[in-house]
Amino acid sequence: MCGIAGILNFDWAAPVNARLLRDMTDAIAHRGPDGRGEYVSGCVGLGHRRLSIIDLSRGGQPMCNEDASVWVTYNGEIYNFADVRSDLESRGHMFKSASDTEVIVHAYEEWGEQAVQRLRGMFAFALWDDRKQQLLLARDRVGIKPLYYTNTGKAFLFASELKSLLVHPAVSRRLSARAIDRFLTYYYLPGAETAFADIYKLEPGHCLIVKDGRVRKEQYWDLCFDEPHRWRSFSEAVEALQDLLRQTVKDHMTSDVPVGVLLSGGVDSTGVLRYAAEEAGDAVHSFTVGFAGEGFADERPYARLAAQRYGTRHYDIPLTPYEFLEFLPQYVWHMEEPVCEPPAVALYYVSRLARETGVKVLLSGEGGDEAFAGYQNYRNLLFLERAKSALGSAKPLLRSTLHAFARLGWNRVEPYSKLIDLPLSSYYLSRTATPETPFNRLKSALYRAELNEALRDRESNEATRGLFERVREQPLLDRMLYVDTKTWLPDDLLVKADKMTMATSVELRVPLLDFRVLEFAASLPQSFKLRGWSGKRILKAALKGSVPREILERPKSGFPVPYERWLRADLKEFVGDTLLTPTAALTKYFRTSALDTIVEGFFRDGKGGKEVFSLLVLELWLQQFGTAETQHGSPMLAKPPSARQEEYLEAFLVNRTGT
């Protein structure tokens, strides 16, 4: 895993500024501390920062073919590179290294733009064809590796991270009003748009070709649900899944450096560890983060149980409010866009622990819930839709029933009563939101008139409406899973996974998001995934007998970072001083009175913690990326905490040590 950046000037007579390319590359040095390389020739420049994982001595980049007519800079891992290499060697290609990077070069020579179809792994690469004077960008099928780009009119620029592009003086820093609205709608930014109006993400499963000043984008992969009934029995599908998990975890273990597993104490990560231990035995390291304190859910006992079962070298650490606040500005800096993901802070610390023990590659269980329908909201919404269909004109009865449950203390059912008259395609805004989530109800009161005017033509479901339309003939569950695979996964979960581990120069791999696993899951009927109120039926069946029963039968709890309690207690003063000051950057977009109502209401009754954390993230993001403080033309370095944050950190340290 590495970091890439590049420049293509549309004027062939305008040479690339090599120093500027180096600055862009150095802005993402944390992604690749083991080496740096640049290729500059006339109007094109490719940059690379290397994290050495495979072929440690000869895998430097950018890399070219024999006559230097094809150059590539690449981030990721190609898990089937050995098979592709054998195929290419049988066709007469000669290799000078054992790296997967060189396979991309020769695959392009053999198959052109279609070469990406033959690659299985996580990747984002840029390939320059000097003969055609053409730049090819490609991103893996699921979006595990990030890739951003912008067109300034005079040049096309790309990079693994936004901060690399922002180094270039021609790149616009104009903020997108729609992005602010989307963040409050979804709690992340779905789709190709970023928080900057003129910078875009290359979508998963897409290629982009730049030639003669024109840009063409093509989709090379999509998730299909076309074979839901090909399995003769549940047991047959279980056996197939066991074989697939064994193979994909084995593939993801490929490395010339130590490999570890992130353990959450849940089914998915324990399942990954089970097959990793089968492949590598006691050479596997495992890592967990937990939370010490009364009333906190701590995953560490379950993780230790799994580590003991499989004989791993296990490490775990507690996370405190001190560490949470200490890293918060850097969390925002590394995520680069507003994303409400408190567990990301925990991921950073456990990834740093792995790096300190000498582990540069980690496997995680991310993706199991999206592939095999593990989230509770899938089951809740399916029940709601079935009830709506069964009751027909008697829908008011369902509404009154939900109200009654809410009055009895089941407050979580109350929002569902507002969805009874809406079709799923209108209210399912990926797994994090519906029109009834708090921000979506508060926008008219929260937004200043100028922001409302800029957003007057917006639709709350604009990022997901087209996705539902693509799979309109599929069952409701598959439609929700498809939307989440296209939005929540690449634009939230995998952003967190990539950026937090790369902040510590560690490569994170996600075996359950191998596209073969996703295609397998898409072939299953709903009954293989859900049974009653329990999700991931087939995955649990595949792991039965090899994963501790205490883990397999645990209720799903997510990764319960106690951030809401911290924000109301240890971090309360920091939250108030950051969000409720007249000089807050948020006041440019939001009414002060509405901000006060949200924050003070949270302090008073504990409701709205996710919204307060989102506002905190957005405020810190605007401070770092939305002002003129961060200048063009110099490497973008992570900012230290502000003076106010330093005061709180010092106070925390005194409280912890008593000195």
C-alpha positions as CSV (number, residue, x, y, z in Angstrom):
1,M,0.0,0.0,0.0
2,C,1.3,3.4,-1.0
3,G,0.4,6.9,-2.0
4,I,0.3,8.2,-5.6
5,A,0.1,11.6,-7.2
6,G,0.5,13.0,-10.7
7,I,0.2,15.8,-13.2
8,L,-0.7,15.8,-16.9
9,N,-0.4,19.2,-18.5
10,F,-2.7,19.6,-21.5
11,D,-0.2,21.8,-23.3
12,W,2.5,19.4,-24.5
13,A,5.0,22.2,-24.6
14,A,4.5,22.9,-20.8
15,P,6.8,20.7,-18.8
16,V,5.7,19.4,-15.4
17,N,7.2,21.2,-12.5
18,A,9.2,18.4,-10.8
19,R,9.5,20.3,-7.5
20,L,5.7,20.7,-7.4
21,L,5.2,17.0,-8.1
22,R,7.6,16.2,-5.3
23,D,5.7,18.4,-2.9
24,M,2.4,16.8,-3.9
25,T,4.0,13.4,-3.3
26,D,5.5,14.4,0.1
27,A,2.1,15.6,1.3
28,I,1.2,11.9,1.6
29,A,4.5,10.7,2.9
30,H,2.7,8.9,5.8
31,R,1.2,6.5,3.2
32,G,4.7,5.4,2.1
33,P,7.6,6.1,4.5
34,D,9.9,3.4,2.9
35,G,10.7,5.2,-0.3
36,R,9.9,8.0,-2.8
37,G,10.0,8.1,-6.6
38,E,9.0,10.4,-9.5
39,Y,8.9,10.1,-13.2
40,V,8.8,13.4,-15.1
41,S,8.9,13.6,-18.9
42,G,7.6,16.6,-20.7
43,C,4.0,17.3,-19.9
44,V,3.5,14.3,-17.6
45,G,4.7,13.5,-14.1
46,L,4.0,10.5,-11.8
47,G,4.8,10.5,-8.1
48,H,4.9,7.6,-5.6
49,R,5.5,7.0,-1.9
50,R,6.2,3.4,-1.0
51,L,5.2,1.2,1.9
52,S,7.2,-2.0,1.2
53,I,5.1,-5.1,1.4
54,I,6.0,-7.4,-1.5
55,D,9.5,-7.6,-3.2
56,L,11.0,-5.3,-0.7
57,S,14.2,-4.6,-2.7
58,R,13.0,-4.3,-6.3
59,G,9.4,-3.0,-6.1
60,G,10.2,0.7,-6.4
61,Q,7.9,3.0,-8.4
62,P,7.0,4.5,-10.8
63,M,7.7,1.4,-12.8
64,C,8.0,1.0,-16.6
65,N,8.2,-1.6,-19.3
66,E,11.3,-2.6,-21.2
67,D,11.3,0.4,-23.6
68,A,10.0,2.9,-21.1
69,S,6.9,3.5,-23.2
70,V,4.5,2.5,-20.4
71,W,4.8,3.9,-16.8
72,V,2.6,3.1,-13.8
73,T,2.3,4.5,-10.2
74,Y,0.1,2.2,-8.1
75,N,-1.4,1.9,-4.6
76,G,-2.7,-1.4,-3.3
77,E,-2.3,-5.2,-3.7
78,I,-3.1,-7.5,-6.6
79,Y,-3.8,-10.8,-4.9
80,N,-3.9,-12.9,-8.1
81,F,-0.7,-11.3,-9.5
82,A,1.1,-14.6,-9.6
83,D,-1.5,-16.2,-11.8
84,V,-1.7,-13.2,-14.1
85,R,2.1,-13.2,-14.3
86,S,2.2,-16.8,-15.3
87,D,-0.3,-16.1,-18.0
88,L,1.7,-13.2,-19.3
89,E,5.0,-15.2,-19.2
90,S,3.3,-17.9,-21.3
91,R,2.6,-15.1,-23.8
92,G,6.3,-14.1,-24.0
93,H,6.5,-11.3,-21.4
94,M,9.7,-11.0,-19.4
95,F,9.8,-9.7,-15.8
96,K,12.6,-8.1,-13.9
97,S,11.0,-8.1,-10.4
98,A,8.7,-10.2,-8.3
99,S,6.3,-7.3,-7.6
100,D,2.6,-7.0,-8.5
101,T,3.3,-3.6,-9.9
102,E,5.2,-4.9,-12.9
103,V,2.2,-7.3,-13.6
104,I,0.0,-4.2,-14.2
105,V,2.5,-2.8,-16.7
106,H,2.7,-6.0,-18.7
107,A,-1.1,-6.7,-18.4
108,Y,-1.7,-3.3,-20.0
109,E,0.7,-4.1,-22.8
110,E,-1.1,-7.4,-23.5
111,W,-4.8,-6.4,-23.0
112,G,-4.9,-2.6,-23.0
113,E,-7.6,-0.9,-21.0
114,Q,-9.3,-4.3,-20.4
115,A,-6.4,-5.4,-18.3
116,V,-8.2,-4.1,-15.2
117,Q,-10.8,-6.9,-15.6
118,R,-8.1,-9.5,-14.9
119,L,-6.9,-8.0,-11.7
120,R,-8.3,-9.1,-8.4
121,G,-7.4,-7.1,-5.3
122,M,-7.5,-3.6,-3.9
123,F,-5.9,-0.9,-6.1
124,A,-5.8,2.6,-7.4
125,F,-3.3,3.2,-10.2
126,A,-2.4,5.7,-12.9
127,L,-0.8,4.4,-16.1
128,W,0.9,6.6,-18.7
129,D,1.1,5.3,-22.3
130,D,3.7,7.4,-24.0
131,R,3.0,6.1,-27.5
132,K,-0.7,7.0,-27.2
133,Q,-0.1,10.1,-25.1
134,Q,-2.8,8.7,-22.8
135,L,-3.3,8.6,-19.1
136,L,-5.4,5.7,-17.6
137,L,-6.7,5.8,-14.0
138,A,-8.4,2.8,-12.4
139,R,-9.9,2.0,-9.0
140,D,-10.8,-1.4,-7.6
141,R,-14.3,-2.8,-7.8
142,V,-15.4,-2.0,-4.2
143,G,-13.5,1.2,-3.6
144,I,-11.0,-0.1,-1.0
145,K,-8.3,2.2,-2.2
146,P,-9.0,6.0,-2.7
147,L,-8.3,8.0,-5.9
148,Y,-9.1,11.7,-6.3
149,Y,-8.8,13.9,-9.4
150,T,-9.4,17.4,-10.7
151,N,-9.3,19.2,-14.0
152,T,-8.0,22.8,-13.8
153,G,-8.5,23.5,-17.5
154,K,-4.8,23.5,-18.1
155,A,-3.9,20.3,-16.3
156,F,-5.4,17.0,-15.1
157,L,-4.2,16.1,-11.5
158,F,-4.8,13.0,-9.4
159,A,-3.7,11.7,-6.0
160,S,-4.5,9.2,-3.3
161,E,-5.5,12.0,-0.9
162,L,-7.1,15.4,-1.3
163,K,-4.3,17.2,0.6
164,S,-1.9,16.2,-2.2
165,L,-4.1,17.9,-4.8
166,L,-4.5,21.0,-2.6
167,V,-0.7,21.6,-2.7
168,H,-1.0,22.5,-6.4
169,P,-1.6,26.3,-6.8
170,A,-4.1,25.9,-9.6
171,V,-6.4,23.7,-7.7
172,S,-9.6,25.4,-6.5
173,R,-10.4,25.2,-2.8
174,R,-14.0,26.3,-3.4
175,L,-16.2,24.5,-0.9
176,S,-19.4,22.8,-2.1
177,A,-22.6,23.9,-0.3
178,R,-24.2,20.7,-1.5
179,A,-21.5,18.7,0.3
180,I,-22.3,20.4,3.6
181,D,-25.9,19.4,3.1
182,R,-25.0,15.9,2.1
183,F,-22.9,15.4,5.1
184,L,-25.7,16.4,7.4
185,T,-28.1,14.1,5.4
186,Y,-25.9,11.0,5.4
187,Y,-23.2,11.7,8.0
188,Y,-20.6,11.2,5.2
189,L,-20.4,12.2,1.5
190,P,-21.7,9.6,-0.9
191,G,-21.0,9.6,-4.6
192,A,-18.3,11.1,-6.8
193,E,-18.5,14.6,-5.3
194,T,-16.1,15.7,-2.5
195,A,-16.3,18.6,-0.1
196,F,-14.5,20.7,-2.7
197,A,-16.6,21.7,-5.6
198,D,-14.0,21.0,-8.3
199,I,-12.4,17.8,-6.9
200,Y,-13.9,14.4,-7.5
201,K,-13.5,10.8,-6.4
202,L,-13.1,8.1,-9.1
203,E,-16.0,5.8,-8.3
204,P,-15.3,2.1,-7.5
205,G,-15.2,-0.2,-10.4
206,H,-14.4,2.6,-12.9
207,C,-11.6,3.6,-15.2
208,L,-10.9,7.1,-16.4
209,I,-9.0,7.9,-19.6
210,V,-7.4,11.3,-20.4
211,K,-6.3,11.9,-24.0
212,D,-6.0,15.1,-26.0
213,G,-7.4,17.2,-23.2
214,R,-10.6,15.1,-23.1
215,V,-11.7,12.9,-20.1
216,R,-13.7,9.7,-20.6
217,K,-15.0,7.6,-17.7
218,E,-16.1,4.0,-18.0
219,Q,-17.6,1.5,-15.5
220,Y,-15.9,-2.0,-15.7
221,W,-17.7,-3.8,-12.8
222,D,-21.0,-3.7,-11.0
223,L,-22.6,-5.9,-8.3
224,C,-25.4,-8.0,-9.9
225,F,-28.2,-10.0,-8.1
226,D,-29.1,-12.1,-11.1
227,E,-28.8,-15.6,-9.8
228,P,-30.7,-15.8,-6.4
229,H,-32.0,-19.3,-6.9
230,R,-29.1,-21.4,-8.3
231,W,-28.3,-23.1,-4.9
232,R,-29.8,-26.6,-4.5
233,S,-29.6,-26.4,-0.7
234,F,-28.5,-24.2,2.2
235,S,-25.8,-26.8,3.1
236,E,-24.4,-26.6,-0.4
237,A,-24.0,-22.9,-0.1
238,V,-22.4,-23.1,3.3
239,E,-19.7,-25.5,2.0
240,A,-19.1,-23.1,-0.9
241,L,-18.7,-20.2,1.4
242,Q,-16.3,-22.1,3.6
243,D,-14.1,-22.8,0.6
244,L,-14.3,-19.2,-0.6
245,L,-13.4,-17.8,2.8
246,R,-10.5,-20.1,3.1
247,Q,-9.2,-19.1,-0.3
248,T,-9.7,-15.4,0.0
249,V,-8.1,-15.1,3.4
250,K,-5.2,-17.1,2.1
251,D,-4.9,-14.7,-0.8
252,H,-5.0,-11.7,1.6
253,M,-2.2,-13.2,3.7
254,T,0.3,-12.7,0.8
255,S,3.1,-10.6,2.1
256,D,6.9,-10.4,2.7
257,V,6.3,-8.7,6.1
258,P,4.4,-9.8,9.3
259,V,0.6,-9.9,9.1
260,G,-1.9,-9.3,11.9
261,V,-5.6,-9.4,12.3
262,L,-7.8,-6.6,13.9
263,L,-10.2,-8.3,16.4
264,S,-13.4,-6.6,17.5
265,G,-14.7,-9.7,19.4
266,G,-17.5,-10.1,16.8
267,V,-18.3,-12.8,14.2
268,D,-16.7,-11.2,11.1
269,S,-13.2,-10.5,12.5
270,T,-13.1,-13.8,14.4
271,G,-14.0,-15.6,11.2
272,V,-11.1,-13.9,9.4
273,L,-8.8,-14.8,12.2
274,R,-10.0,-18.4,12.1
275,Y,-8.8,-18.8,8.5
276,A,-5.7,-16.7,8.9
277,A,-4.6,-18.9,11.8
278,E,-5.3,-22.0,9.7
279,E,-3.0,-20.6,7.0
280,A,-0.2,-19.2,9.2
281,G,-0.6,-20.8,12.7
282,D,1.0,-18.9,15.6
283,A,2.8,-16.5,13.3
284,V,-0.4,-14.4,13.2
285,H,-0.6,-11.4,15.5
286,S,-4.0,-10.0,16.7
287,F,-4.9,-6.6,18.0
288,T,-7.9,-5.1,19.9
289,V,-8.8,-1.8,21.4
290,G,-11.3,-1.5,24.3
291,F,-12.8,0.9,26.8
292,A,-12.3,0.6,30.5
293,G,-15.0,2.1,32.7
294,E,-18.3,1.3,34.3
295,G,-21.1,0.8,31.8
296,F,-18.8,0.7,28.8
297,A,-19.0,-2.2,26.4
298,D,-15.5,-3.7,26.2
299,E,-14.7,-6.0,23.3
300,R,-11.4,-7.1,24.7
301,P,-12.6,-10.2,26.7
302,Y,-14.2,-11.7,23.5
303,A,-11.1,-10.8,21.5
304,R,-8.9,-12.5,24.1
305,L,-11.1,-15.6,23.9
306,A,-10.6,-15.7,20.1
307,A,-6.9,-15.1,20.4
308,Q,-6.6,-17.9,22.9
309,R,-8.6,-20.3,20.7
310,Y,-6.3,-19.8,17.7
311,G,-3.0,-19.3,19.5
312,T,-2.2,-15.8,18.2
313,R,0.3,-13.3,19.6
314,H,-2.3,-11.0,21.1
315,Y,-2.1,-7.3,22.0
316,D,-4.8,-4.9,23.3
317,I,-5.0,-1.4,24.5
318,P,-7.7,0.8,26.3
319,L,-8.8,4.0,24.7
320,T,-9.6,7.0,27.0
321,P,-11.1,10.4,26.5
322,Y,-7.6,11.8,26.6
323,E,-6.5,9.8,23.5
324,F,-9.8,10.5,21.8
325,L,-9.4,14.3,22.1
326,E,-5.6,14.2,21.4
327,F,-6.2,12.6,18.0
328,L,-9.4,14.4,17.1
329,P,-7.8,17.2,15.0
330,Q,-5.6,14.6,13.2
331,Y,-8.7,12.4,12.7
332,V,-10.2,15.3,10.7
333,W,-7.0,16.0,8.9
334,H,-6.4,12.4,7.8
335,M,-10.1,11.7,6.9
336,E,-9.9,15.0,4.7
337,E,-13.7,15.2,4.4
338,P,-16.4,15.4,7.0
339,V,-17.3,11.9,8.1
340,C,-19.0,10.9,11.4
341,E,-17.0,7.8,12.4
342,P,-16.0,7.9,16.1
343,P,-14.7,4.3,15.8
344,A,-12.1,5.6,13.4
345,V,-10.2,7.1,16.3
346,A,-10.0,3.7,17.9
347,L,-8.8,2.2,14.6
348,Y,-6.0,4.7,14.5
349,Y,-4.7,3.7,17.9
350,V,-4.9,0.0,17.4
351,S,-3.2,0.4,14.0
352,R,-0.5,2.4,15.6
353,L,-0.1,-0.4,18.2
354,A,0.4,-2.9,15.4
355,R,3.0,-0.7,13.7
356,E,4.9,-0.4,17.0
357,T,5.1,-4.2,17.2
358,G,6.5,-4.5,13.7
359,V,3.3,-5.5,11.9
360,K,2.8,-3.6,8.6
361,V,-0.2,-5.5,7.3
362,L,-3.6,-6.0,9.0
363,L,-6.6,-8.0,8.0
364,S,-10.1,-6.9,9.3
365,G,-13.6,-8.2,9.2
366,E,-15.1,-5.1,7.5
367,G,-17.8,-6.0,5.0
368,G,-19.5,-8.9,6.6
369,D,-22.5,-6.9,7.6
370,E,-22.9,-5.4,4.1
371,A,-22.4,-8.7,2.3
372,F,-24.5,-10.9,4.5
373,A,-27.1,-8.4,5.9
374,G,-25.9,-8.1,9.5
375,Y,-27.3,-4.7,10.4
376,Q,-30.5,-4.5,12.4
377,N,-31.9,-1.8,10.3
378,Y,-32.2,-4.2,7.3
379,R,-34.5,-6.4,9.4
380,N,-36.4,-3.4,10.9
381,L,-37.2,-1.9,7.5
382,L,-38.1,-5.3,5.9
383,F,-40.6,-5.8,8.8
384,L,-42.0,-2.3,8.2
385,E,-42.4,-2.8,4.5
386,R,-44.1,-6.1,5.0
387,A,-46.5,-4.6,7.6
388,K,-47.3,-1.7,5.2
389,S,-48.1,-4.1,2.4
390,A,-50.2,-6.4,4.6
391,L,-52.2,-3.7,6.2
392,G,-52.9,-1.7,3.1
393,S,-55.5,0.9,3.9
394,A,-55.1,0.1,7.6
395,K,-51.7,1.7,7.8
396,P,-53.0,4.1,10.5
397,L,-53.2,1.1,12.8
398,L,-49.5,0.4,12.3
399,R,-48.7,4.1,13.0
400,S,-50.7,4.1,16.3
401,T,-49.0,0.8,17.3
402,L,-45.5,2.3,16.8
403,H,-46.6,5.4,18.8
404,A,-47.8,3.1,21.6
405,F,-44.4,1.3,21.7
406,A,-42.6,4.6,21.8
407,R,-44.7,5.8,24.8
408,L,-43.8,2.6,26.6
409,G,-40.1,3.5,26.3
410,W,-39.2,2.0,22.9
411,N,-38.0,5.3,21.6
412,R,-36.2,3.9,18.6
413,V,-39.4,2.8,16.9
414,E,-40.8,6.3,16.8
415,P,-39.0,7.5,13.6
416,Y,-40.4,4.5,11.8
417,S,-43.9,5.8,12.2
418,K,-43.0,8.7,9.9
419,L,-42.0,6.4,7.1
420,I,-45.2,4.5,6.7
421,D,-46.5,6.6,3.8
422,L,-43.2,6.7,1.9
423,P,-41.8,4.2,-0.5
424,L,-38.4,2.6,0.5
425,S,-36.6,4.3,-2.4
426,S,-37.6,7.7,-1.0
427,Y,-36.6,7.1,2.6
428,Y,-33.7,4.7,2.5
429,L,-30.7,7.1,2.4
430,S,-28.2,4.2,2.9
431,R,-27.9,2.5,6.3
432,T,-27.1,5.7,8.3
433,A,-30.1,7.9,7.5
434,T,-33.7,8.4,6.6
435,P,-35.6,11.7,6.2
436,E,-36.5,11.3,9.9
437,T,-32.9,11.3,11.2
438,P,-32.4,14.5,13.3
439,F,-30.5,16.7,10.9
440,N,-33.0,16.0,8.1
441,R,-35.8,17.3,10.3
442,L,-33.8,20.3,11.6
443,K,-32.3,21.7,8.4
444,S,-34.8,24.4,7.8
445,A,-34.2,25.8,11.3
446,L,-30.5,25.2,11.2
447,Y,-29.4,26.6,7.8
448,R,-28.8,30.3,7.3
449,A,-30.8,31.8,4.5
450,E,-27.8,31.9,2.1
451,L,-27.2,28.2,2.5
452,N,-30.9,27.4,2.0
453,E,-30.9,29.5,-1.1
454,A,-27.8,27.7,-2.5
455,L,-29.6,24.4,-1.9
456,R,-33.1,25.3,-3.0
457,D,-33.2,22.6,-5.7
458,R,-31.8,19.8,-3.6
459,E,-33.5,16.5,-3.0
460,S,-32.6,14.5,0.2
461,N,-32.3,11.2,-1.7
462,E,-30.4,12.5,-4.7
463,A,-27.3,10.4,-4.0
464,T,-29.3,7.1,-3.7
465,R,-32.3,7.6,-6.0
466,G,-30.5,6.4,-9.1
467,L,-29.0,3.4,-7.4
468,F,-32.5,2.2,-6.3
469,E,-33.6,2.6,-9.9
470,R,-30.8,0.3,-11.2
471,V,-32.0,-2.6,-9.1
472,R,-35.7,-1.8,-9.0
473,E,-36.6,-5.4,-10.0
474,Q,-34.7,-7.0,-7.1
475,P,-36.1,-7.9,-3.6
476,L,-36.1,-5.1,-1.0
477,L,-33.2,-6.5,0.9
478,D,-31.0,-6.8,-2.1
479,R,-31.9,-3.2,-3.1
480,M,-30.7,-1.9,0.4
481,L,-27.5,-4.0,0.2
482,Y,-26.8,-2.7,-3.3
483,V,-27.2,0.9,-2.2
484,D,-24.9,0.4,0.8
485,T,-22.3,-1.3,-1.3
486,K,-22.2,1.7,-3.6
487,T,-22.4,4.5,-0.9
488,W,-21.8,3.6,2.7
489,L,-19.0,1.1,2.0
490,P,-16.7,3.1,-0.3
491,D,-17.5,6.6,1.1
492,D,-17.6,5.9,4.8
493,L,-16.4,2.5,6.1
494,L,-13.5,2.1,3.6
495,V,-12.5,5.8,3.9
496,K,-12.1,5.2,7.6
497,A,-10.3,1.9,7.0
498,D,-7.8,3.3,4.6
499,K,-7.1,6.7,6.0
500,M,-6.7,5.7,9.7
501,T,-4.4,2.8,9.0
502,M,-2.4,4.8,6.5
503,A,-2.0,7.5,9.1
504,T,0.2,5.0,10.9
505,S,1.8,3.6,7.7
506,V,0.0,0.3,8.0
507,E,-1.8,-1.6,5.2
508,L,-5.3,-2.8,6.0
509,R,-6.8,-5.6,3.9
510,V,-10.5,-6.6,3.9
511,P,-11.0,-10.3,2.8
512,L,-14.8,-10.2,3.2
513,L,-14.9,-7.4,0.5
514,D,-13.1,-9.5,-2.1
515,F,-15.5,-9.1,-5.0
516,R,-15.9,-12.8,-5.2
517,V,-17.4,-12.8,-1.7
518,L,-19.7,-10.0,-2.6
519,E,-20.9,-11.8,-5.8
520,F,-21.4,-15.0,-3.9
521,A,-23.5,-13.2,-1.3
522,A,-25.5,-11.5,-4.1
523,S,-26.4,-14.9,-5.5
524,L,-28.0,-16.0,-2.2
525,P,-31.8,-15.9,-1.5
526,Q,-32.8,-13.7,1.4
527,S,-33.5,-16.8,3.6
528,F,-29.8,-17.7,3.5
529,K,-28.9,-14.3,5.0
530,L,-31.7,-13.6,7.4
531,R,-33.6,-15.9,9.7
532,G,-36.2,-14.2,12.0
533,W,-34.5,-11.3,13.7
534,S,-31.0,-12.7,13.1
535,G,-28.7,-11.7,10.3
536,K,-25.6,-13.3,8.6
537,R,-27.2,-16.7,8.9
538,I,-25.0,-18.4,6.3
539,L,-21.8,-16.8,7.6
540,K,-22.5,-18.0,11.1
541,A,-23.3,-21.5,9.8
542,A,-20.0,-21.5,7.9
543,L,-18.1,-20.7,11.1
544,K,-20.1,-23.0,13.4
545,G,-17.8,-25.4,15.3
546,S,-14.7,-23.4,14.5
547,V,-15.5,-20.1,16.2
548,P,-16.2,-20.0,19.9
549,R,-19.9,-20.3,20.6
550,E,-19.8,-17.3,23.0
551,I,-18.8,-15.1,20.0
552,L,-21.0,-16.7,17.4
553,E,-24.2,-16.3,19.5
554,R,-23.4,-12.8,20.7
555,P,-26.0,-10.1,19.8
556,K,-24.5,-7.7,17.3
557,S,-23.2,-4.5,19.0
558,G,-21.1,-2.8,16.3
559,F,-18.0,-1.2,17.7
560,P,-19.3,0.7,20.7
561,V,-17.0,3.7,21.2
562,P,-18.5,5.6,24.3
563,Y,-18.0,8.9,22.6
564,E,-21.4,10.3,23.6
565,R,-20.6,9.9,27.3
566,W,-17.2,11.4,26.8
567,L,-18.7,14.4,24.9
568,R,-21.1,15.1,27.8
569,A,-18.6,14.5,30.6
570,D,-14.8,14.6,30.1
571,L,-15.0,16.6,26.8
572,K,-18.0,18.8,27.6
573,E,-16.1,22.0,28.0
574,F,-14.1,21.4,24.8
575,V,-17.3,20.8,22.9
576,G,-19.0,23.9,24.2
577,D,-16.0,26.2,23.6
578,T,-15.6,24.8,20.1
579,L,-19.2,24.9,18.9
580,L,-20.9,27.6,20.9
581,T,-18.4,30.4,20.3
582,P,-19.5,33.3,18.1
583,T,-16.3,32.8,16.0
584,A,-17.0,29.2,15.2
585,A,-16.6,28.5,11.5
586,L,-20.0,26.8,11.5
587,T,-21.8,30.1,12.1
588,K,-21.1,31.1,8.5
589,Y,-23.6,28.4,7.4
590,F,-25.8,27.7,10.5
591,R,-27.9,29.8,12.8
592,T,-26.3,30.3,16.1
593,S,-29.6,29.8,18.0
594,A,-30.1,26.4,16.3
595,L,-26.5,25.3,17.2
596,D,-27.1,26.3,20.8
597,T,-30.4,24.3,20.9
598,I,-28.7,21.1,19.5
599,V,-25.7,21.3,21.8
600,E,-27.4,22.4,25.0
601,G,-30.1,19.8,24.4
602,F,-27.5,17.1,24.2
603,F,-25.8,18.3,27.4
604,R,-29.1,18.3,29.1
605,D,-30.7,15.0,28.2
606,G,-28.1,13.1,26.2
607,K,-30.0,13.0,22.9
608,G,-28.3,13.9,19.7
609,G,-24.7,12.8,20.4
610,K,-24.2,11.7,16.9
611,E,-25.3,15.1,15.6
612,V,-23.0,16.9,18.1
613,F,-20.0,14.8,17.1
614,S,-20.9,15.5,13.4
615,L,-20.9,19.3,14.1
616,L,-17.6,19.0,16.0
617,V,-16.1,17.2,13.0
618,L,-17.5,19.8,10.5
619,E,-16.2,22.7,12.7
620,L,-12.7,21.2,12.9
621,W,-12.8,20.4,9.2
622,L,-13.7,24.0,8.3
623,Q,-10.9,25.3,10.5
624,Q,-8.4,23.1,8.7
625,F,-9.6,22.9,5.1
626,G,-12.1,25.7,4.7
627,T,-10.0,28.7,5.5
628,A,-7.0,30.4,4.0
629,E,-4.8,29.2,6.8
630,T,-3.6,26.3,4.8
631,Q,-1.7,27.8,2.0
632,H,-1.1,26.6,-1.5
633,G,2.3,25.7,-2.8
634,S,3.8,23.9,0.2
635,P,3.5,20.4,1.6
636,M,0.3,19.9,3.6
637,L,1.4,18.8,7.1
638,A,-0.9,17.7,9.9
639,K,-1.7,20.5,12.2
640,P,-0.9,20.4,15.9
641,P,-3.7,20.9,18.3
642,S,-4.9,24.4,18.9
643,A,-4.0,26.3,22.1
644,R,-7.5,25.5,23.5
645,Q,-7.0,21.8,22.7
646,E,-3.6,21.9,24.3
647,E,-5.1,23.3,27.5
648,Y,-7.6,20.4,27.7
649,L,-4.9,17.8,26.9
650,E,-2.8,19.2,29.7
651,A,-5.7,19.1,32.1
652,F,-6.4,15.5,31.2
653,L,-2.8,14.6,31.7
654,V,-2.8,16.1,35.2
655,N,-6.0,14.2,36.1
656,R,-4.6,10.9,34.8
657,T,-1.2,11.2,36.6
658,G,-2.1,13.4,39.6
659,T,0.9,15.6,38.9
